[in-house]
Amino acid sequence: MITASQRRALFLDRDGVVNVEKNYVYCIEDFEFVPGIFELCTCARDLGFVPVVVTNQAGIGRGFYSEEDFQRLTAWMCGEFRARGIEIARVYHCPYHPTAGIGEYRRESFDRKPNPGMFLKARDELGLDMPASVLVGDKDSDIEAGRAAGVGTLIRLAADPVPGDRTGKDDVLVLDSLEAVRDWLCRWFAFPCEVRQP
């Protein structure tokens, strides 16, 4: 049994991991879940992981959409997970951009990946065991932020990973799909998840 002091997270970037990357998605009709995300989160939940989303949202800072737009989409997204029995523990976002932000949004932020601020907030607010946690991201900035925050397992999604490619670092696992992430998680933690056959 995992106690509160041993709580581990499945950290997920949003755009490119939870939903298909389409550049500044903020409308429900444009939001398309990446295949395998619900299956991954279901398996992670059953393994005792707490799903946490950490996402840069510079579109807010650039004036492309508002905080209200983001929160409306986030509530809908979390509802879609909840309808499948998955509770997203928290969604952390950073709206700032150091050069393209408008007004108060134009500034450096410790929360903006590759900085680790959002991860450290999650650690402190949710009581997470970072070395026991897993991050799934699709950009260098995701990996750098997770590494700086002390996340134990760093997984990068890459559509066409080079065999043996670990993005130049021995601590990064490169996989080509969320199904592959799920299968790896199940095998690594020796949990009898039903693995889909090809």
N, C-alpha and C positions, 0 to 999 in steps of 0.2 A: 504494500500500500504506500502511495506517495503522500507524504505529509506536506503541510503548507510551506515548511522550510525547504522542502525538496521540489517545489513546484517548478516545472520546466515548461518553456514556451516553444511553440512553433511560430517563429517570426516570419511574416510574409510581406514582401513588397506588394503593392497593389497593382499598378499598371505594368502589365507584362507577366504577372504571376497569378493574381486573382482574376483580373480581366485582361482581355486582349488589348495590347498597346495601340491606341488610335490617336494619340496626341491630345491631351487636355480633355479627357472624357468627364462630363459633368451632368449629362442627361441620361435618364434611365433607358431611353430608347437606343442610345449609343453604347450601352454597357453590355458587353458580351463576356460571359465567364469563360476562362481558359479551361479546355477539356481536362478533366481529372481533378479539379480543385476540390470538389465536394468529397470525392473518394479519398483524397489525401487527408483532408481535415477530419473525416470520419475515423480513419485509421489512427491518425495522430491523437485524436480525442480518446480513442479506446486504449491507447498506450499511455495515457495520462498527461499528454501535452495540452497546454492552453494556447489556442490560436490567438495571435496578436498581429494586427496589421500596422506596419510602419511605412508611411508614404510621404515623399516630397510632393507638395501641391503648389508649385510656383505659378500655376495658372491663376490662382487667387491673387497672388502678389502682382502678376502682370495685368490684372484687370479683365481676364477672359471670362471669369465667373466669380460668384460671391461665396463667402463662407456659408451662407444659407443654402446655396445650390449644392455645395459639397456635403453639408450635413443632411440634406434631404436625400441625396443619392446614397450616402453612407447608411442612413436608417433603412432604406429599401434593401441595400446589399446585405446588411446584417439580418434583415427579415428573411431573405432568401436562404441564408445559412440556417437560421433558426427553424425554418419550415422543414429542413432536412435533419433536424436534431443536433445541429452544431451551434454552439454559442461562441461568438467572437468575443473574447474577454475585453478587448479595448481596441480602438482604432486611433492611432496617433498620426497627426499630420503636421507638416511644416509649410506654411504659406509664403515664407519669405524668399527673396532672391537678392543677392548682394549687388547686382548691377541692373537687372531688368525690372525689379520691383517698383511699384508706384507708391509714392507717399510713404506712409509708415511701414509698408512692406519691403521697402528697399533698404535692406541691411543684412549683415552677416548674422547667422543664427547657429547656435550650438546644436540645435535640433536638425538642421538641414544636413542630410547625408551628403558627403561621407563622414560628417561628424556623428558622434554616437548618442547625442542628447535624447532622442526619442526612446532608444533602447534602455538607457539608464533610467529614464522616467518609468518605463514599464517595470524594470527591475525593482525599483523602490516602491512603486504603487501596488504592484501585484505580488511582491515577495518571490521573485523568480531566482532560480538557480541558473545563472548564466552559463557556466561550463557544461551543464547538462542540457542546455537548450540548442535548438536548431534554427538556422536561418535559410530561407529560400529567396533568392533574389536573381535579377537578370542583368544587373549592371555592376560595374566596378565599384561605384559609390555604395551600393548595398553591402557588398562584401567588406569594403574598408570600414564601414560604420559598424558592422557586426563584429569584425575583428577587434576594433578599438574598444568595443563594449564588453569584450570577453566572451562572446557567444562561442560555445564549444565546437559546433559543427556548422560549417559554412558550405552551402550548396548553391552553385550558380547554374541557372537554366541557360542552355545554349542550343539553338536549333540544330547546328551541325558541329558538335564538339570534336575537336581533334583528338584522336586516340592518345590517351596519356596526358592530355592537356589539363593542367590544374592551375591555369591562369598565372603561371609563374610562381605560384606559392604552393608549398606542400600541404597547406591546411585547407585547400579548396577542392571540393568534389564537383566535377562538371557533369551534368546529366542533361539529356535532351528532351525530357517531358516530365510533367507532373506524375504521370503513371510510373515513370522510372524512379522518381523521388519516393513515391509511395511504396514501391516494391523494395527499394533499398531500406527504407525506414522499417518495414515489416521484417526483413531479413536481419538487419542489424540488431534490432531489439527482440528478435526471436519470438515475435508475436504471430499467432496463426491466422493472419488476415487472409481472406480469400483473394488470391492473385489472379487477375483476369488472364485467360489464355489467349495467345495470339490467334 
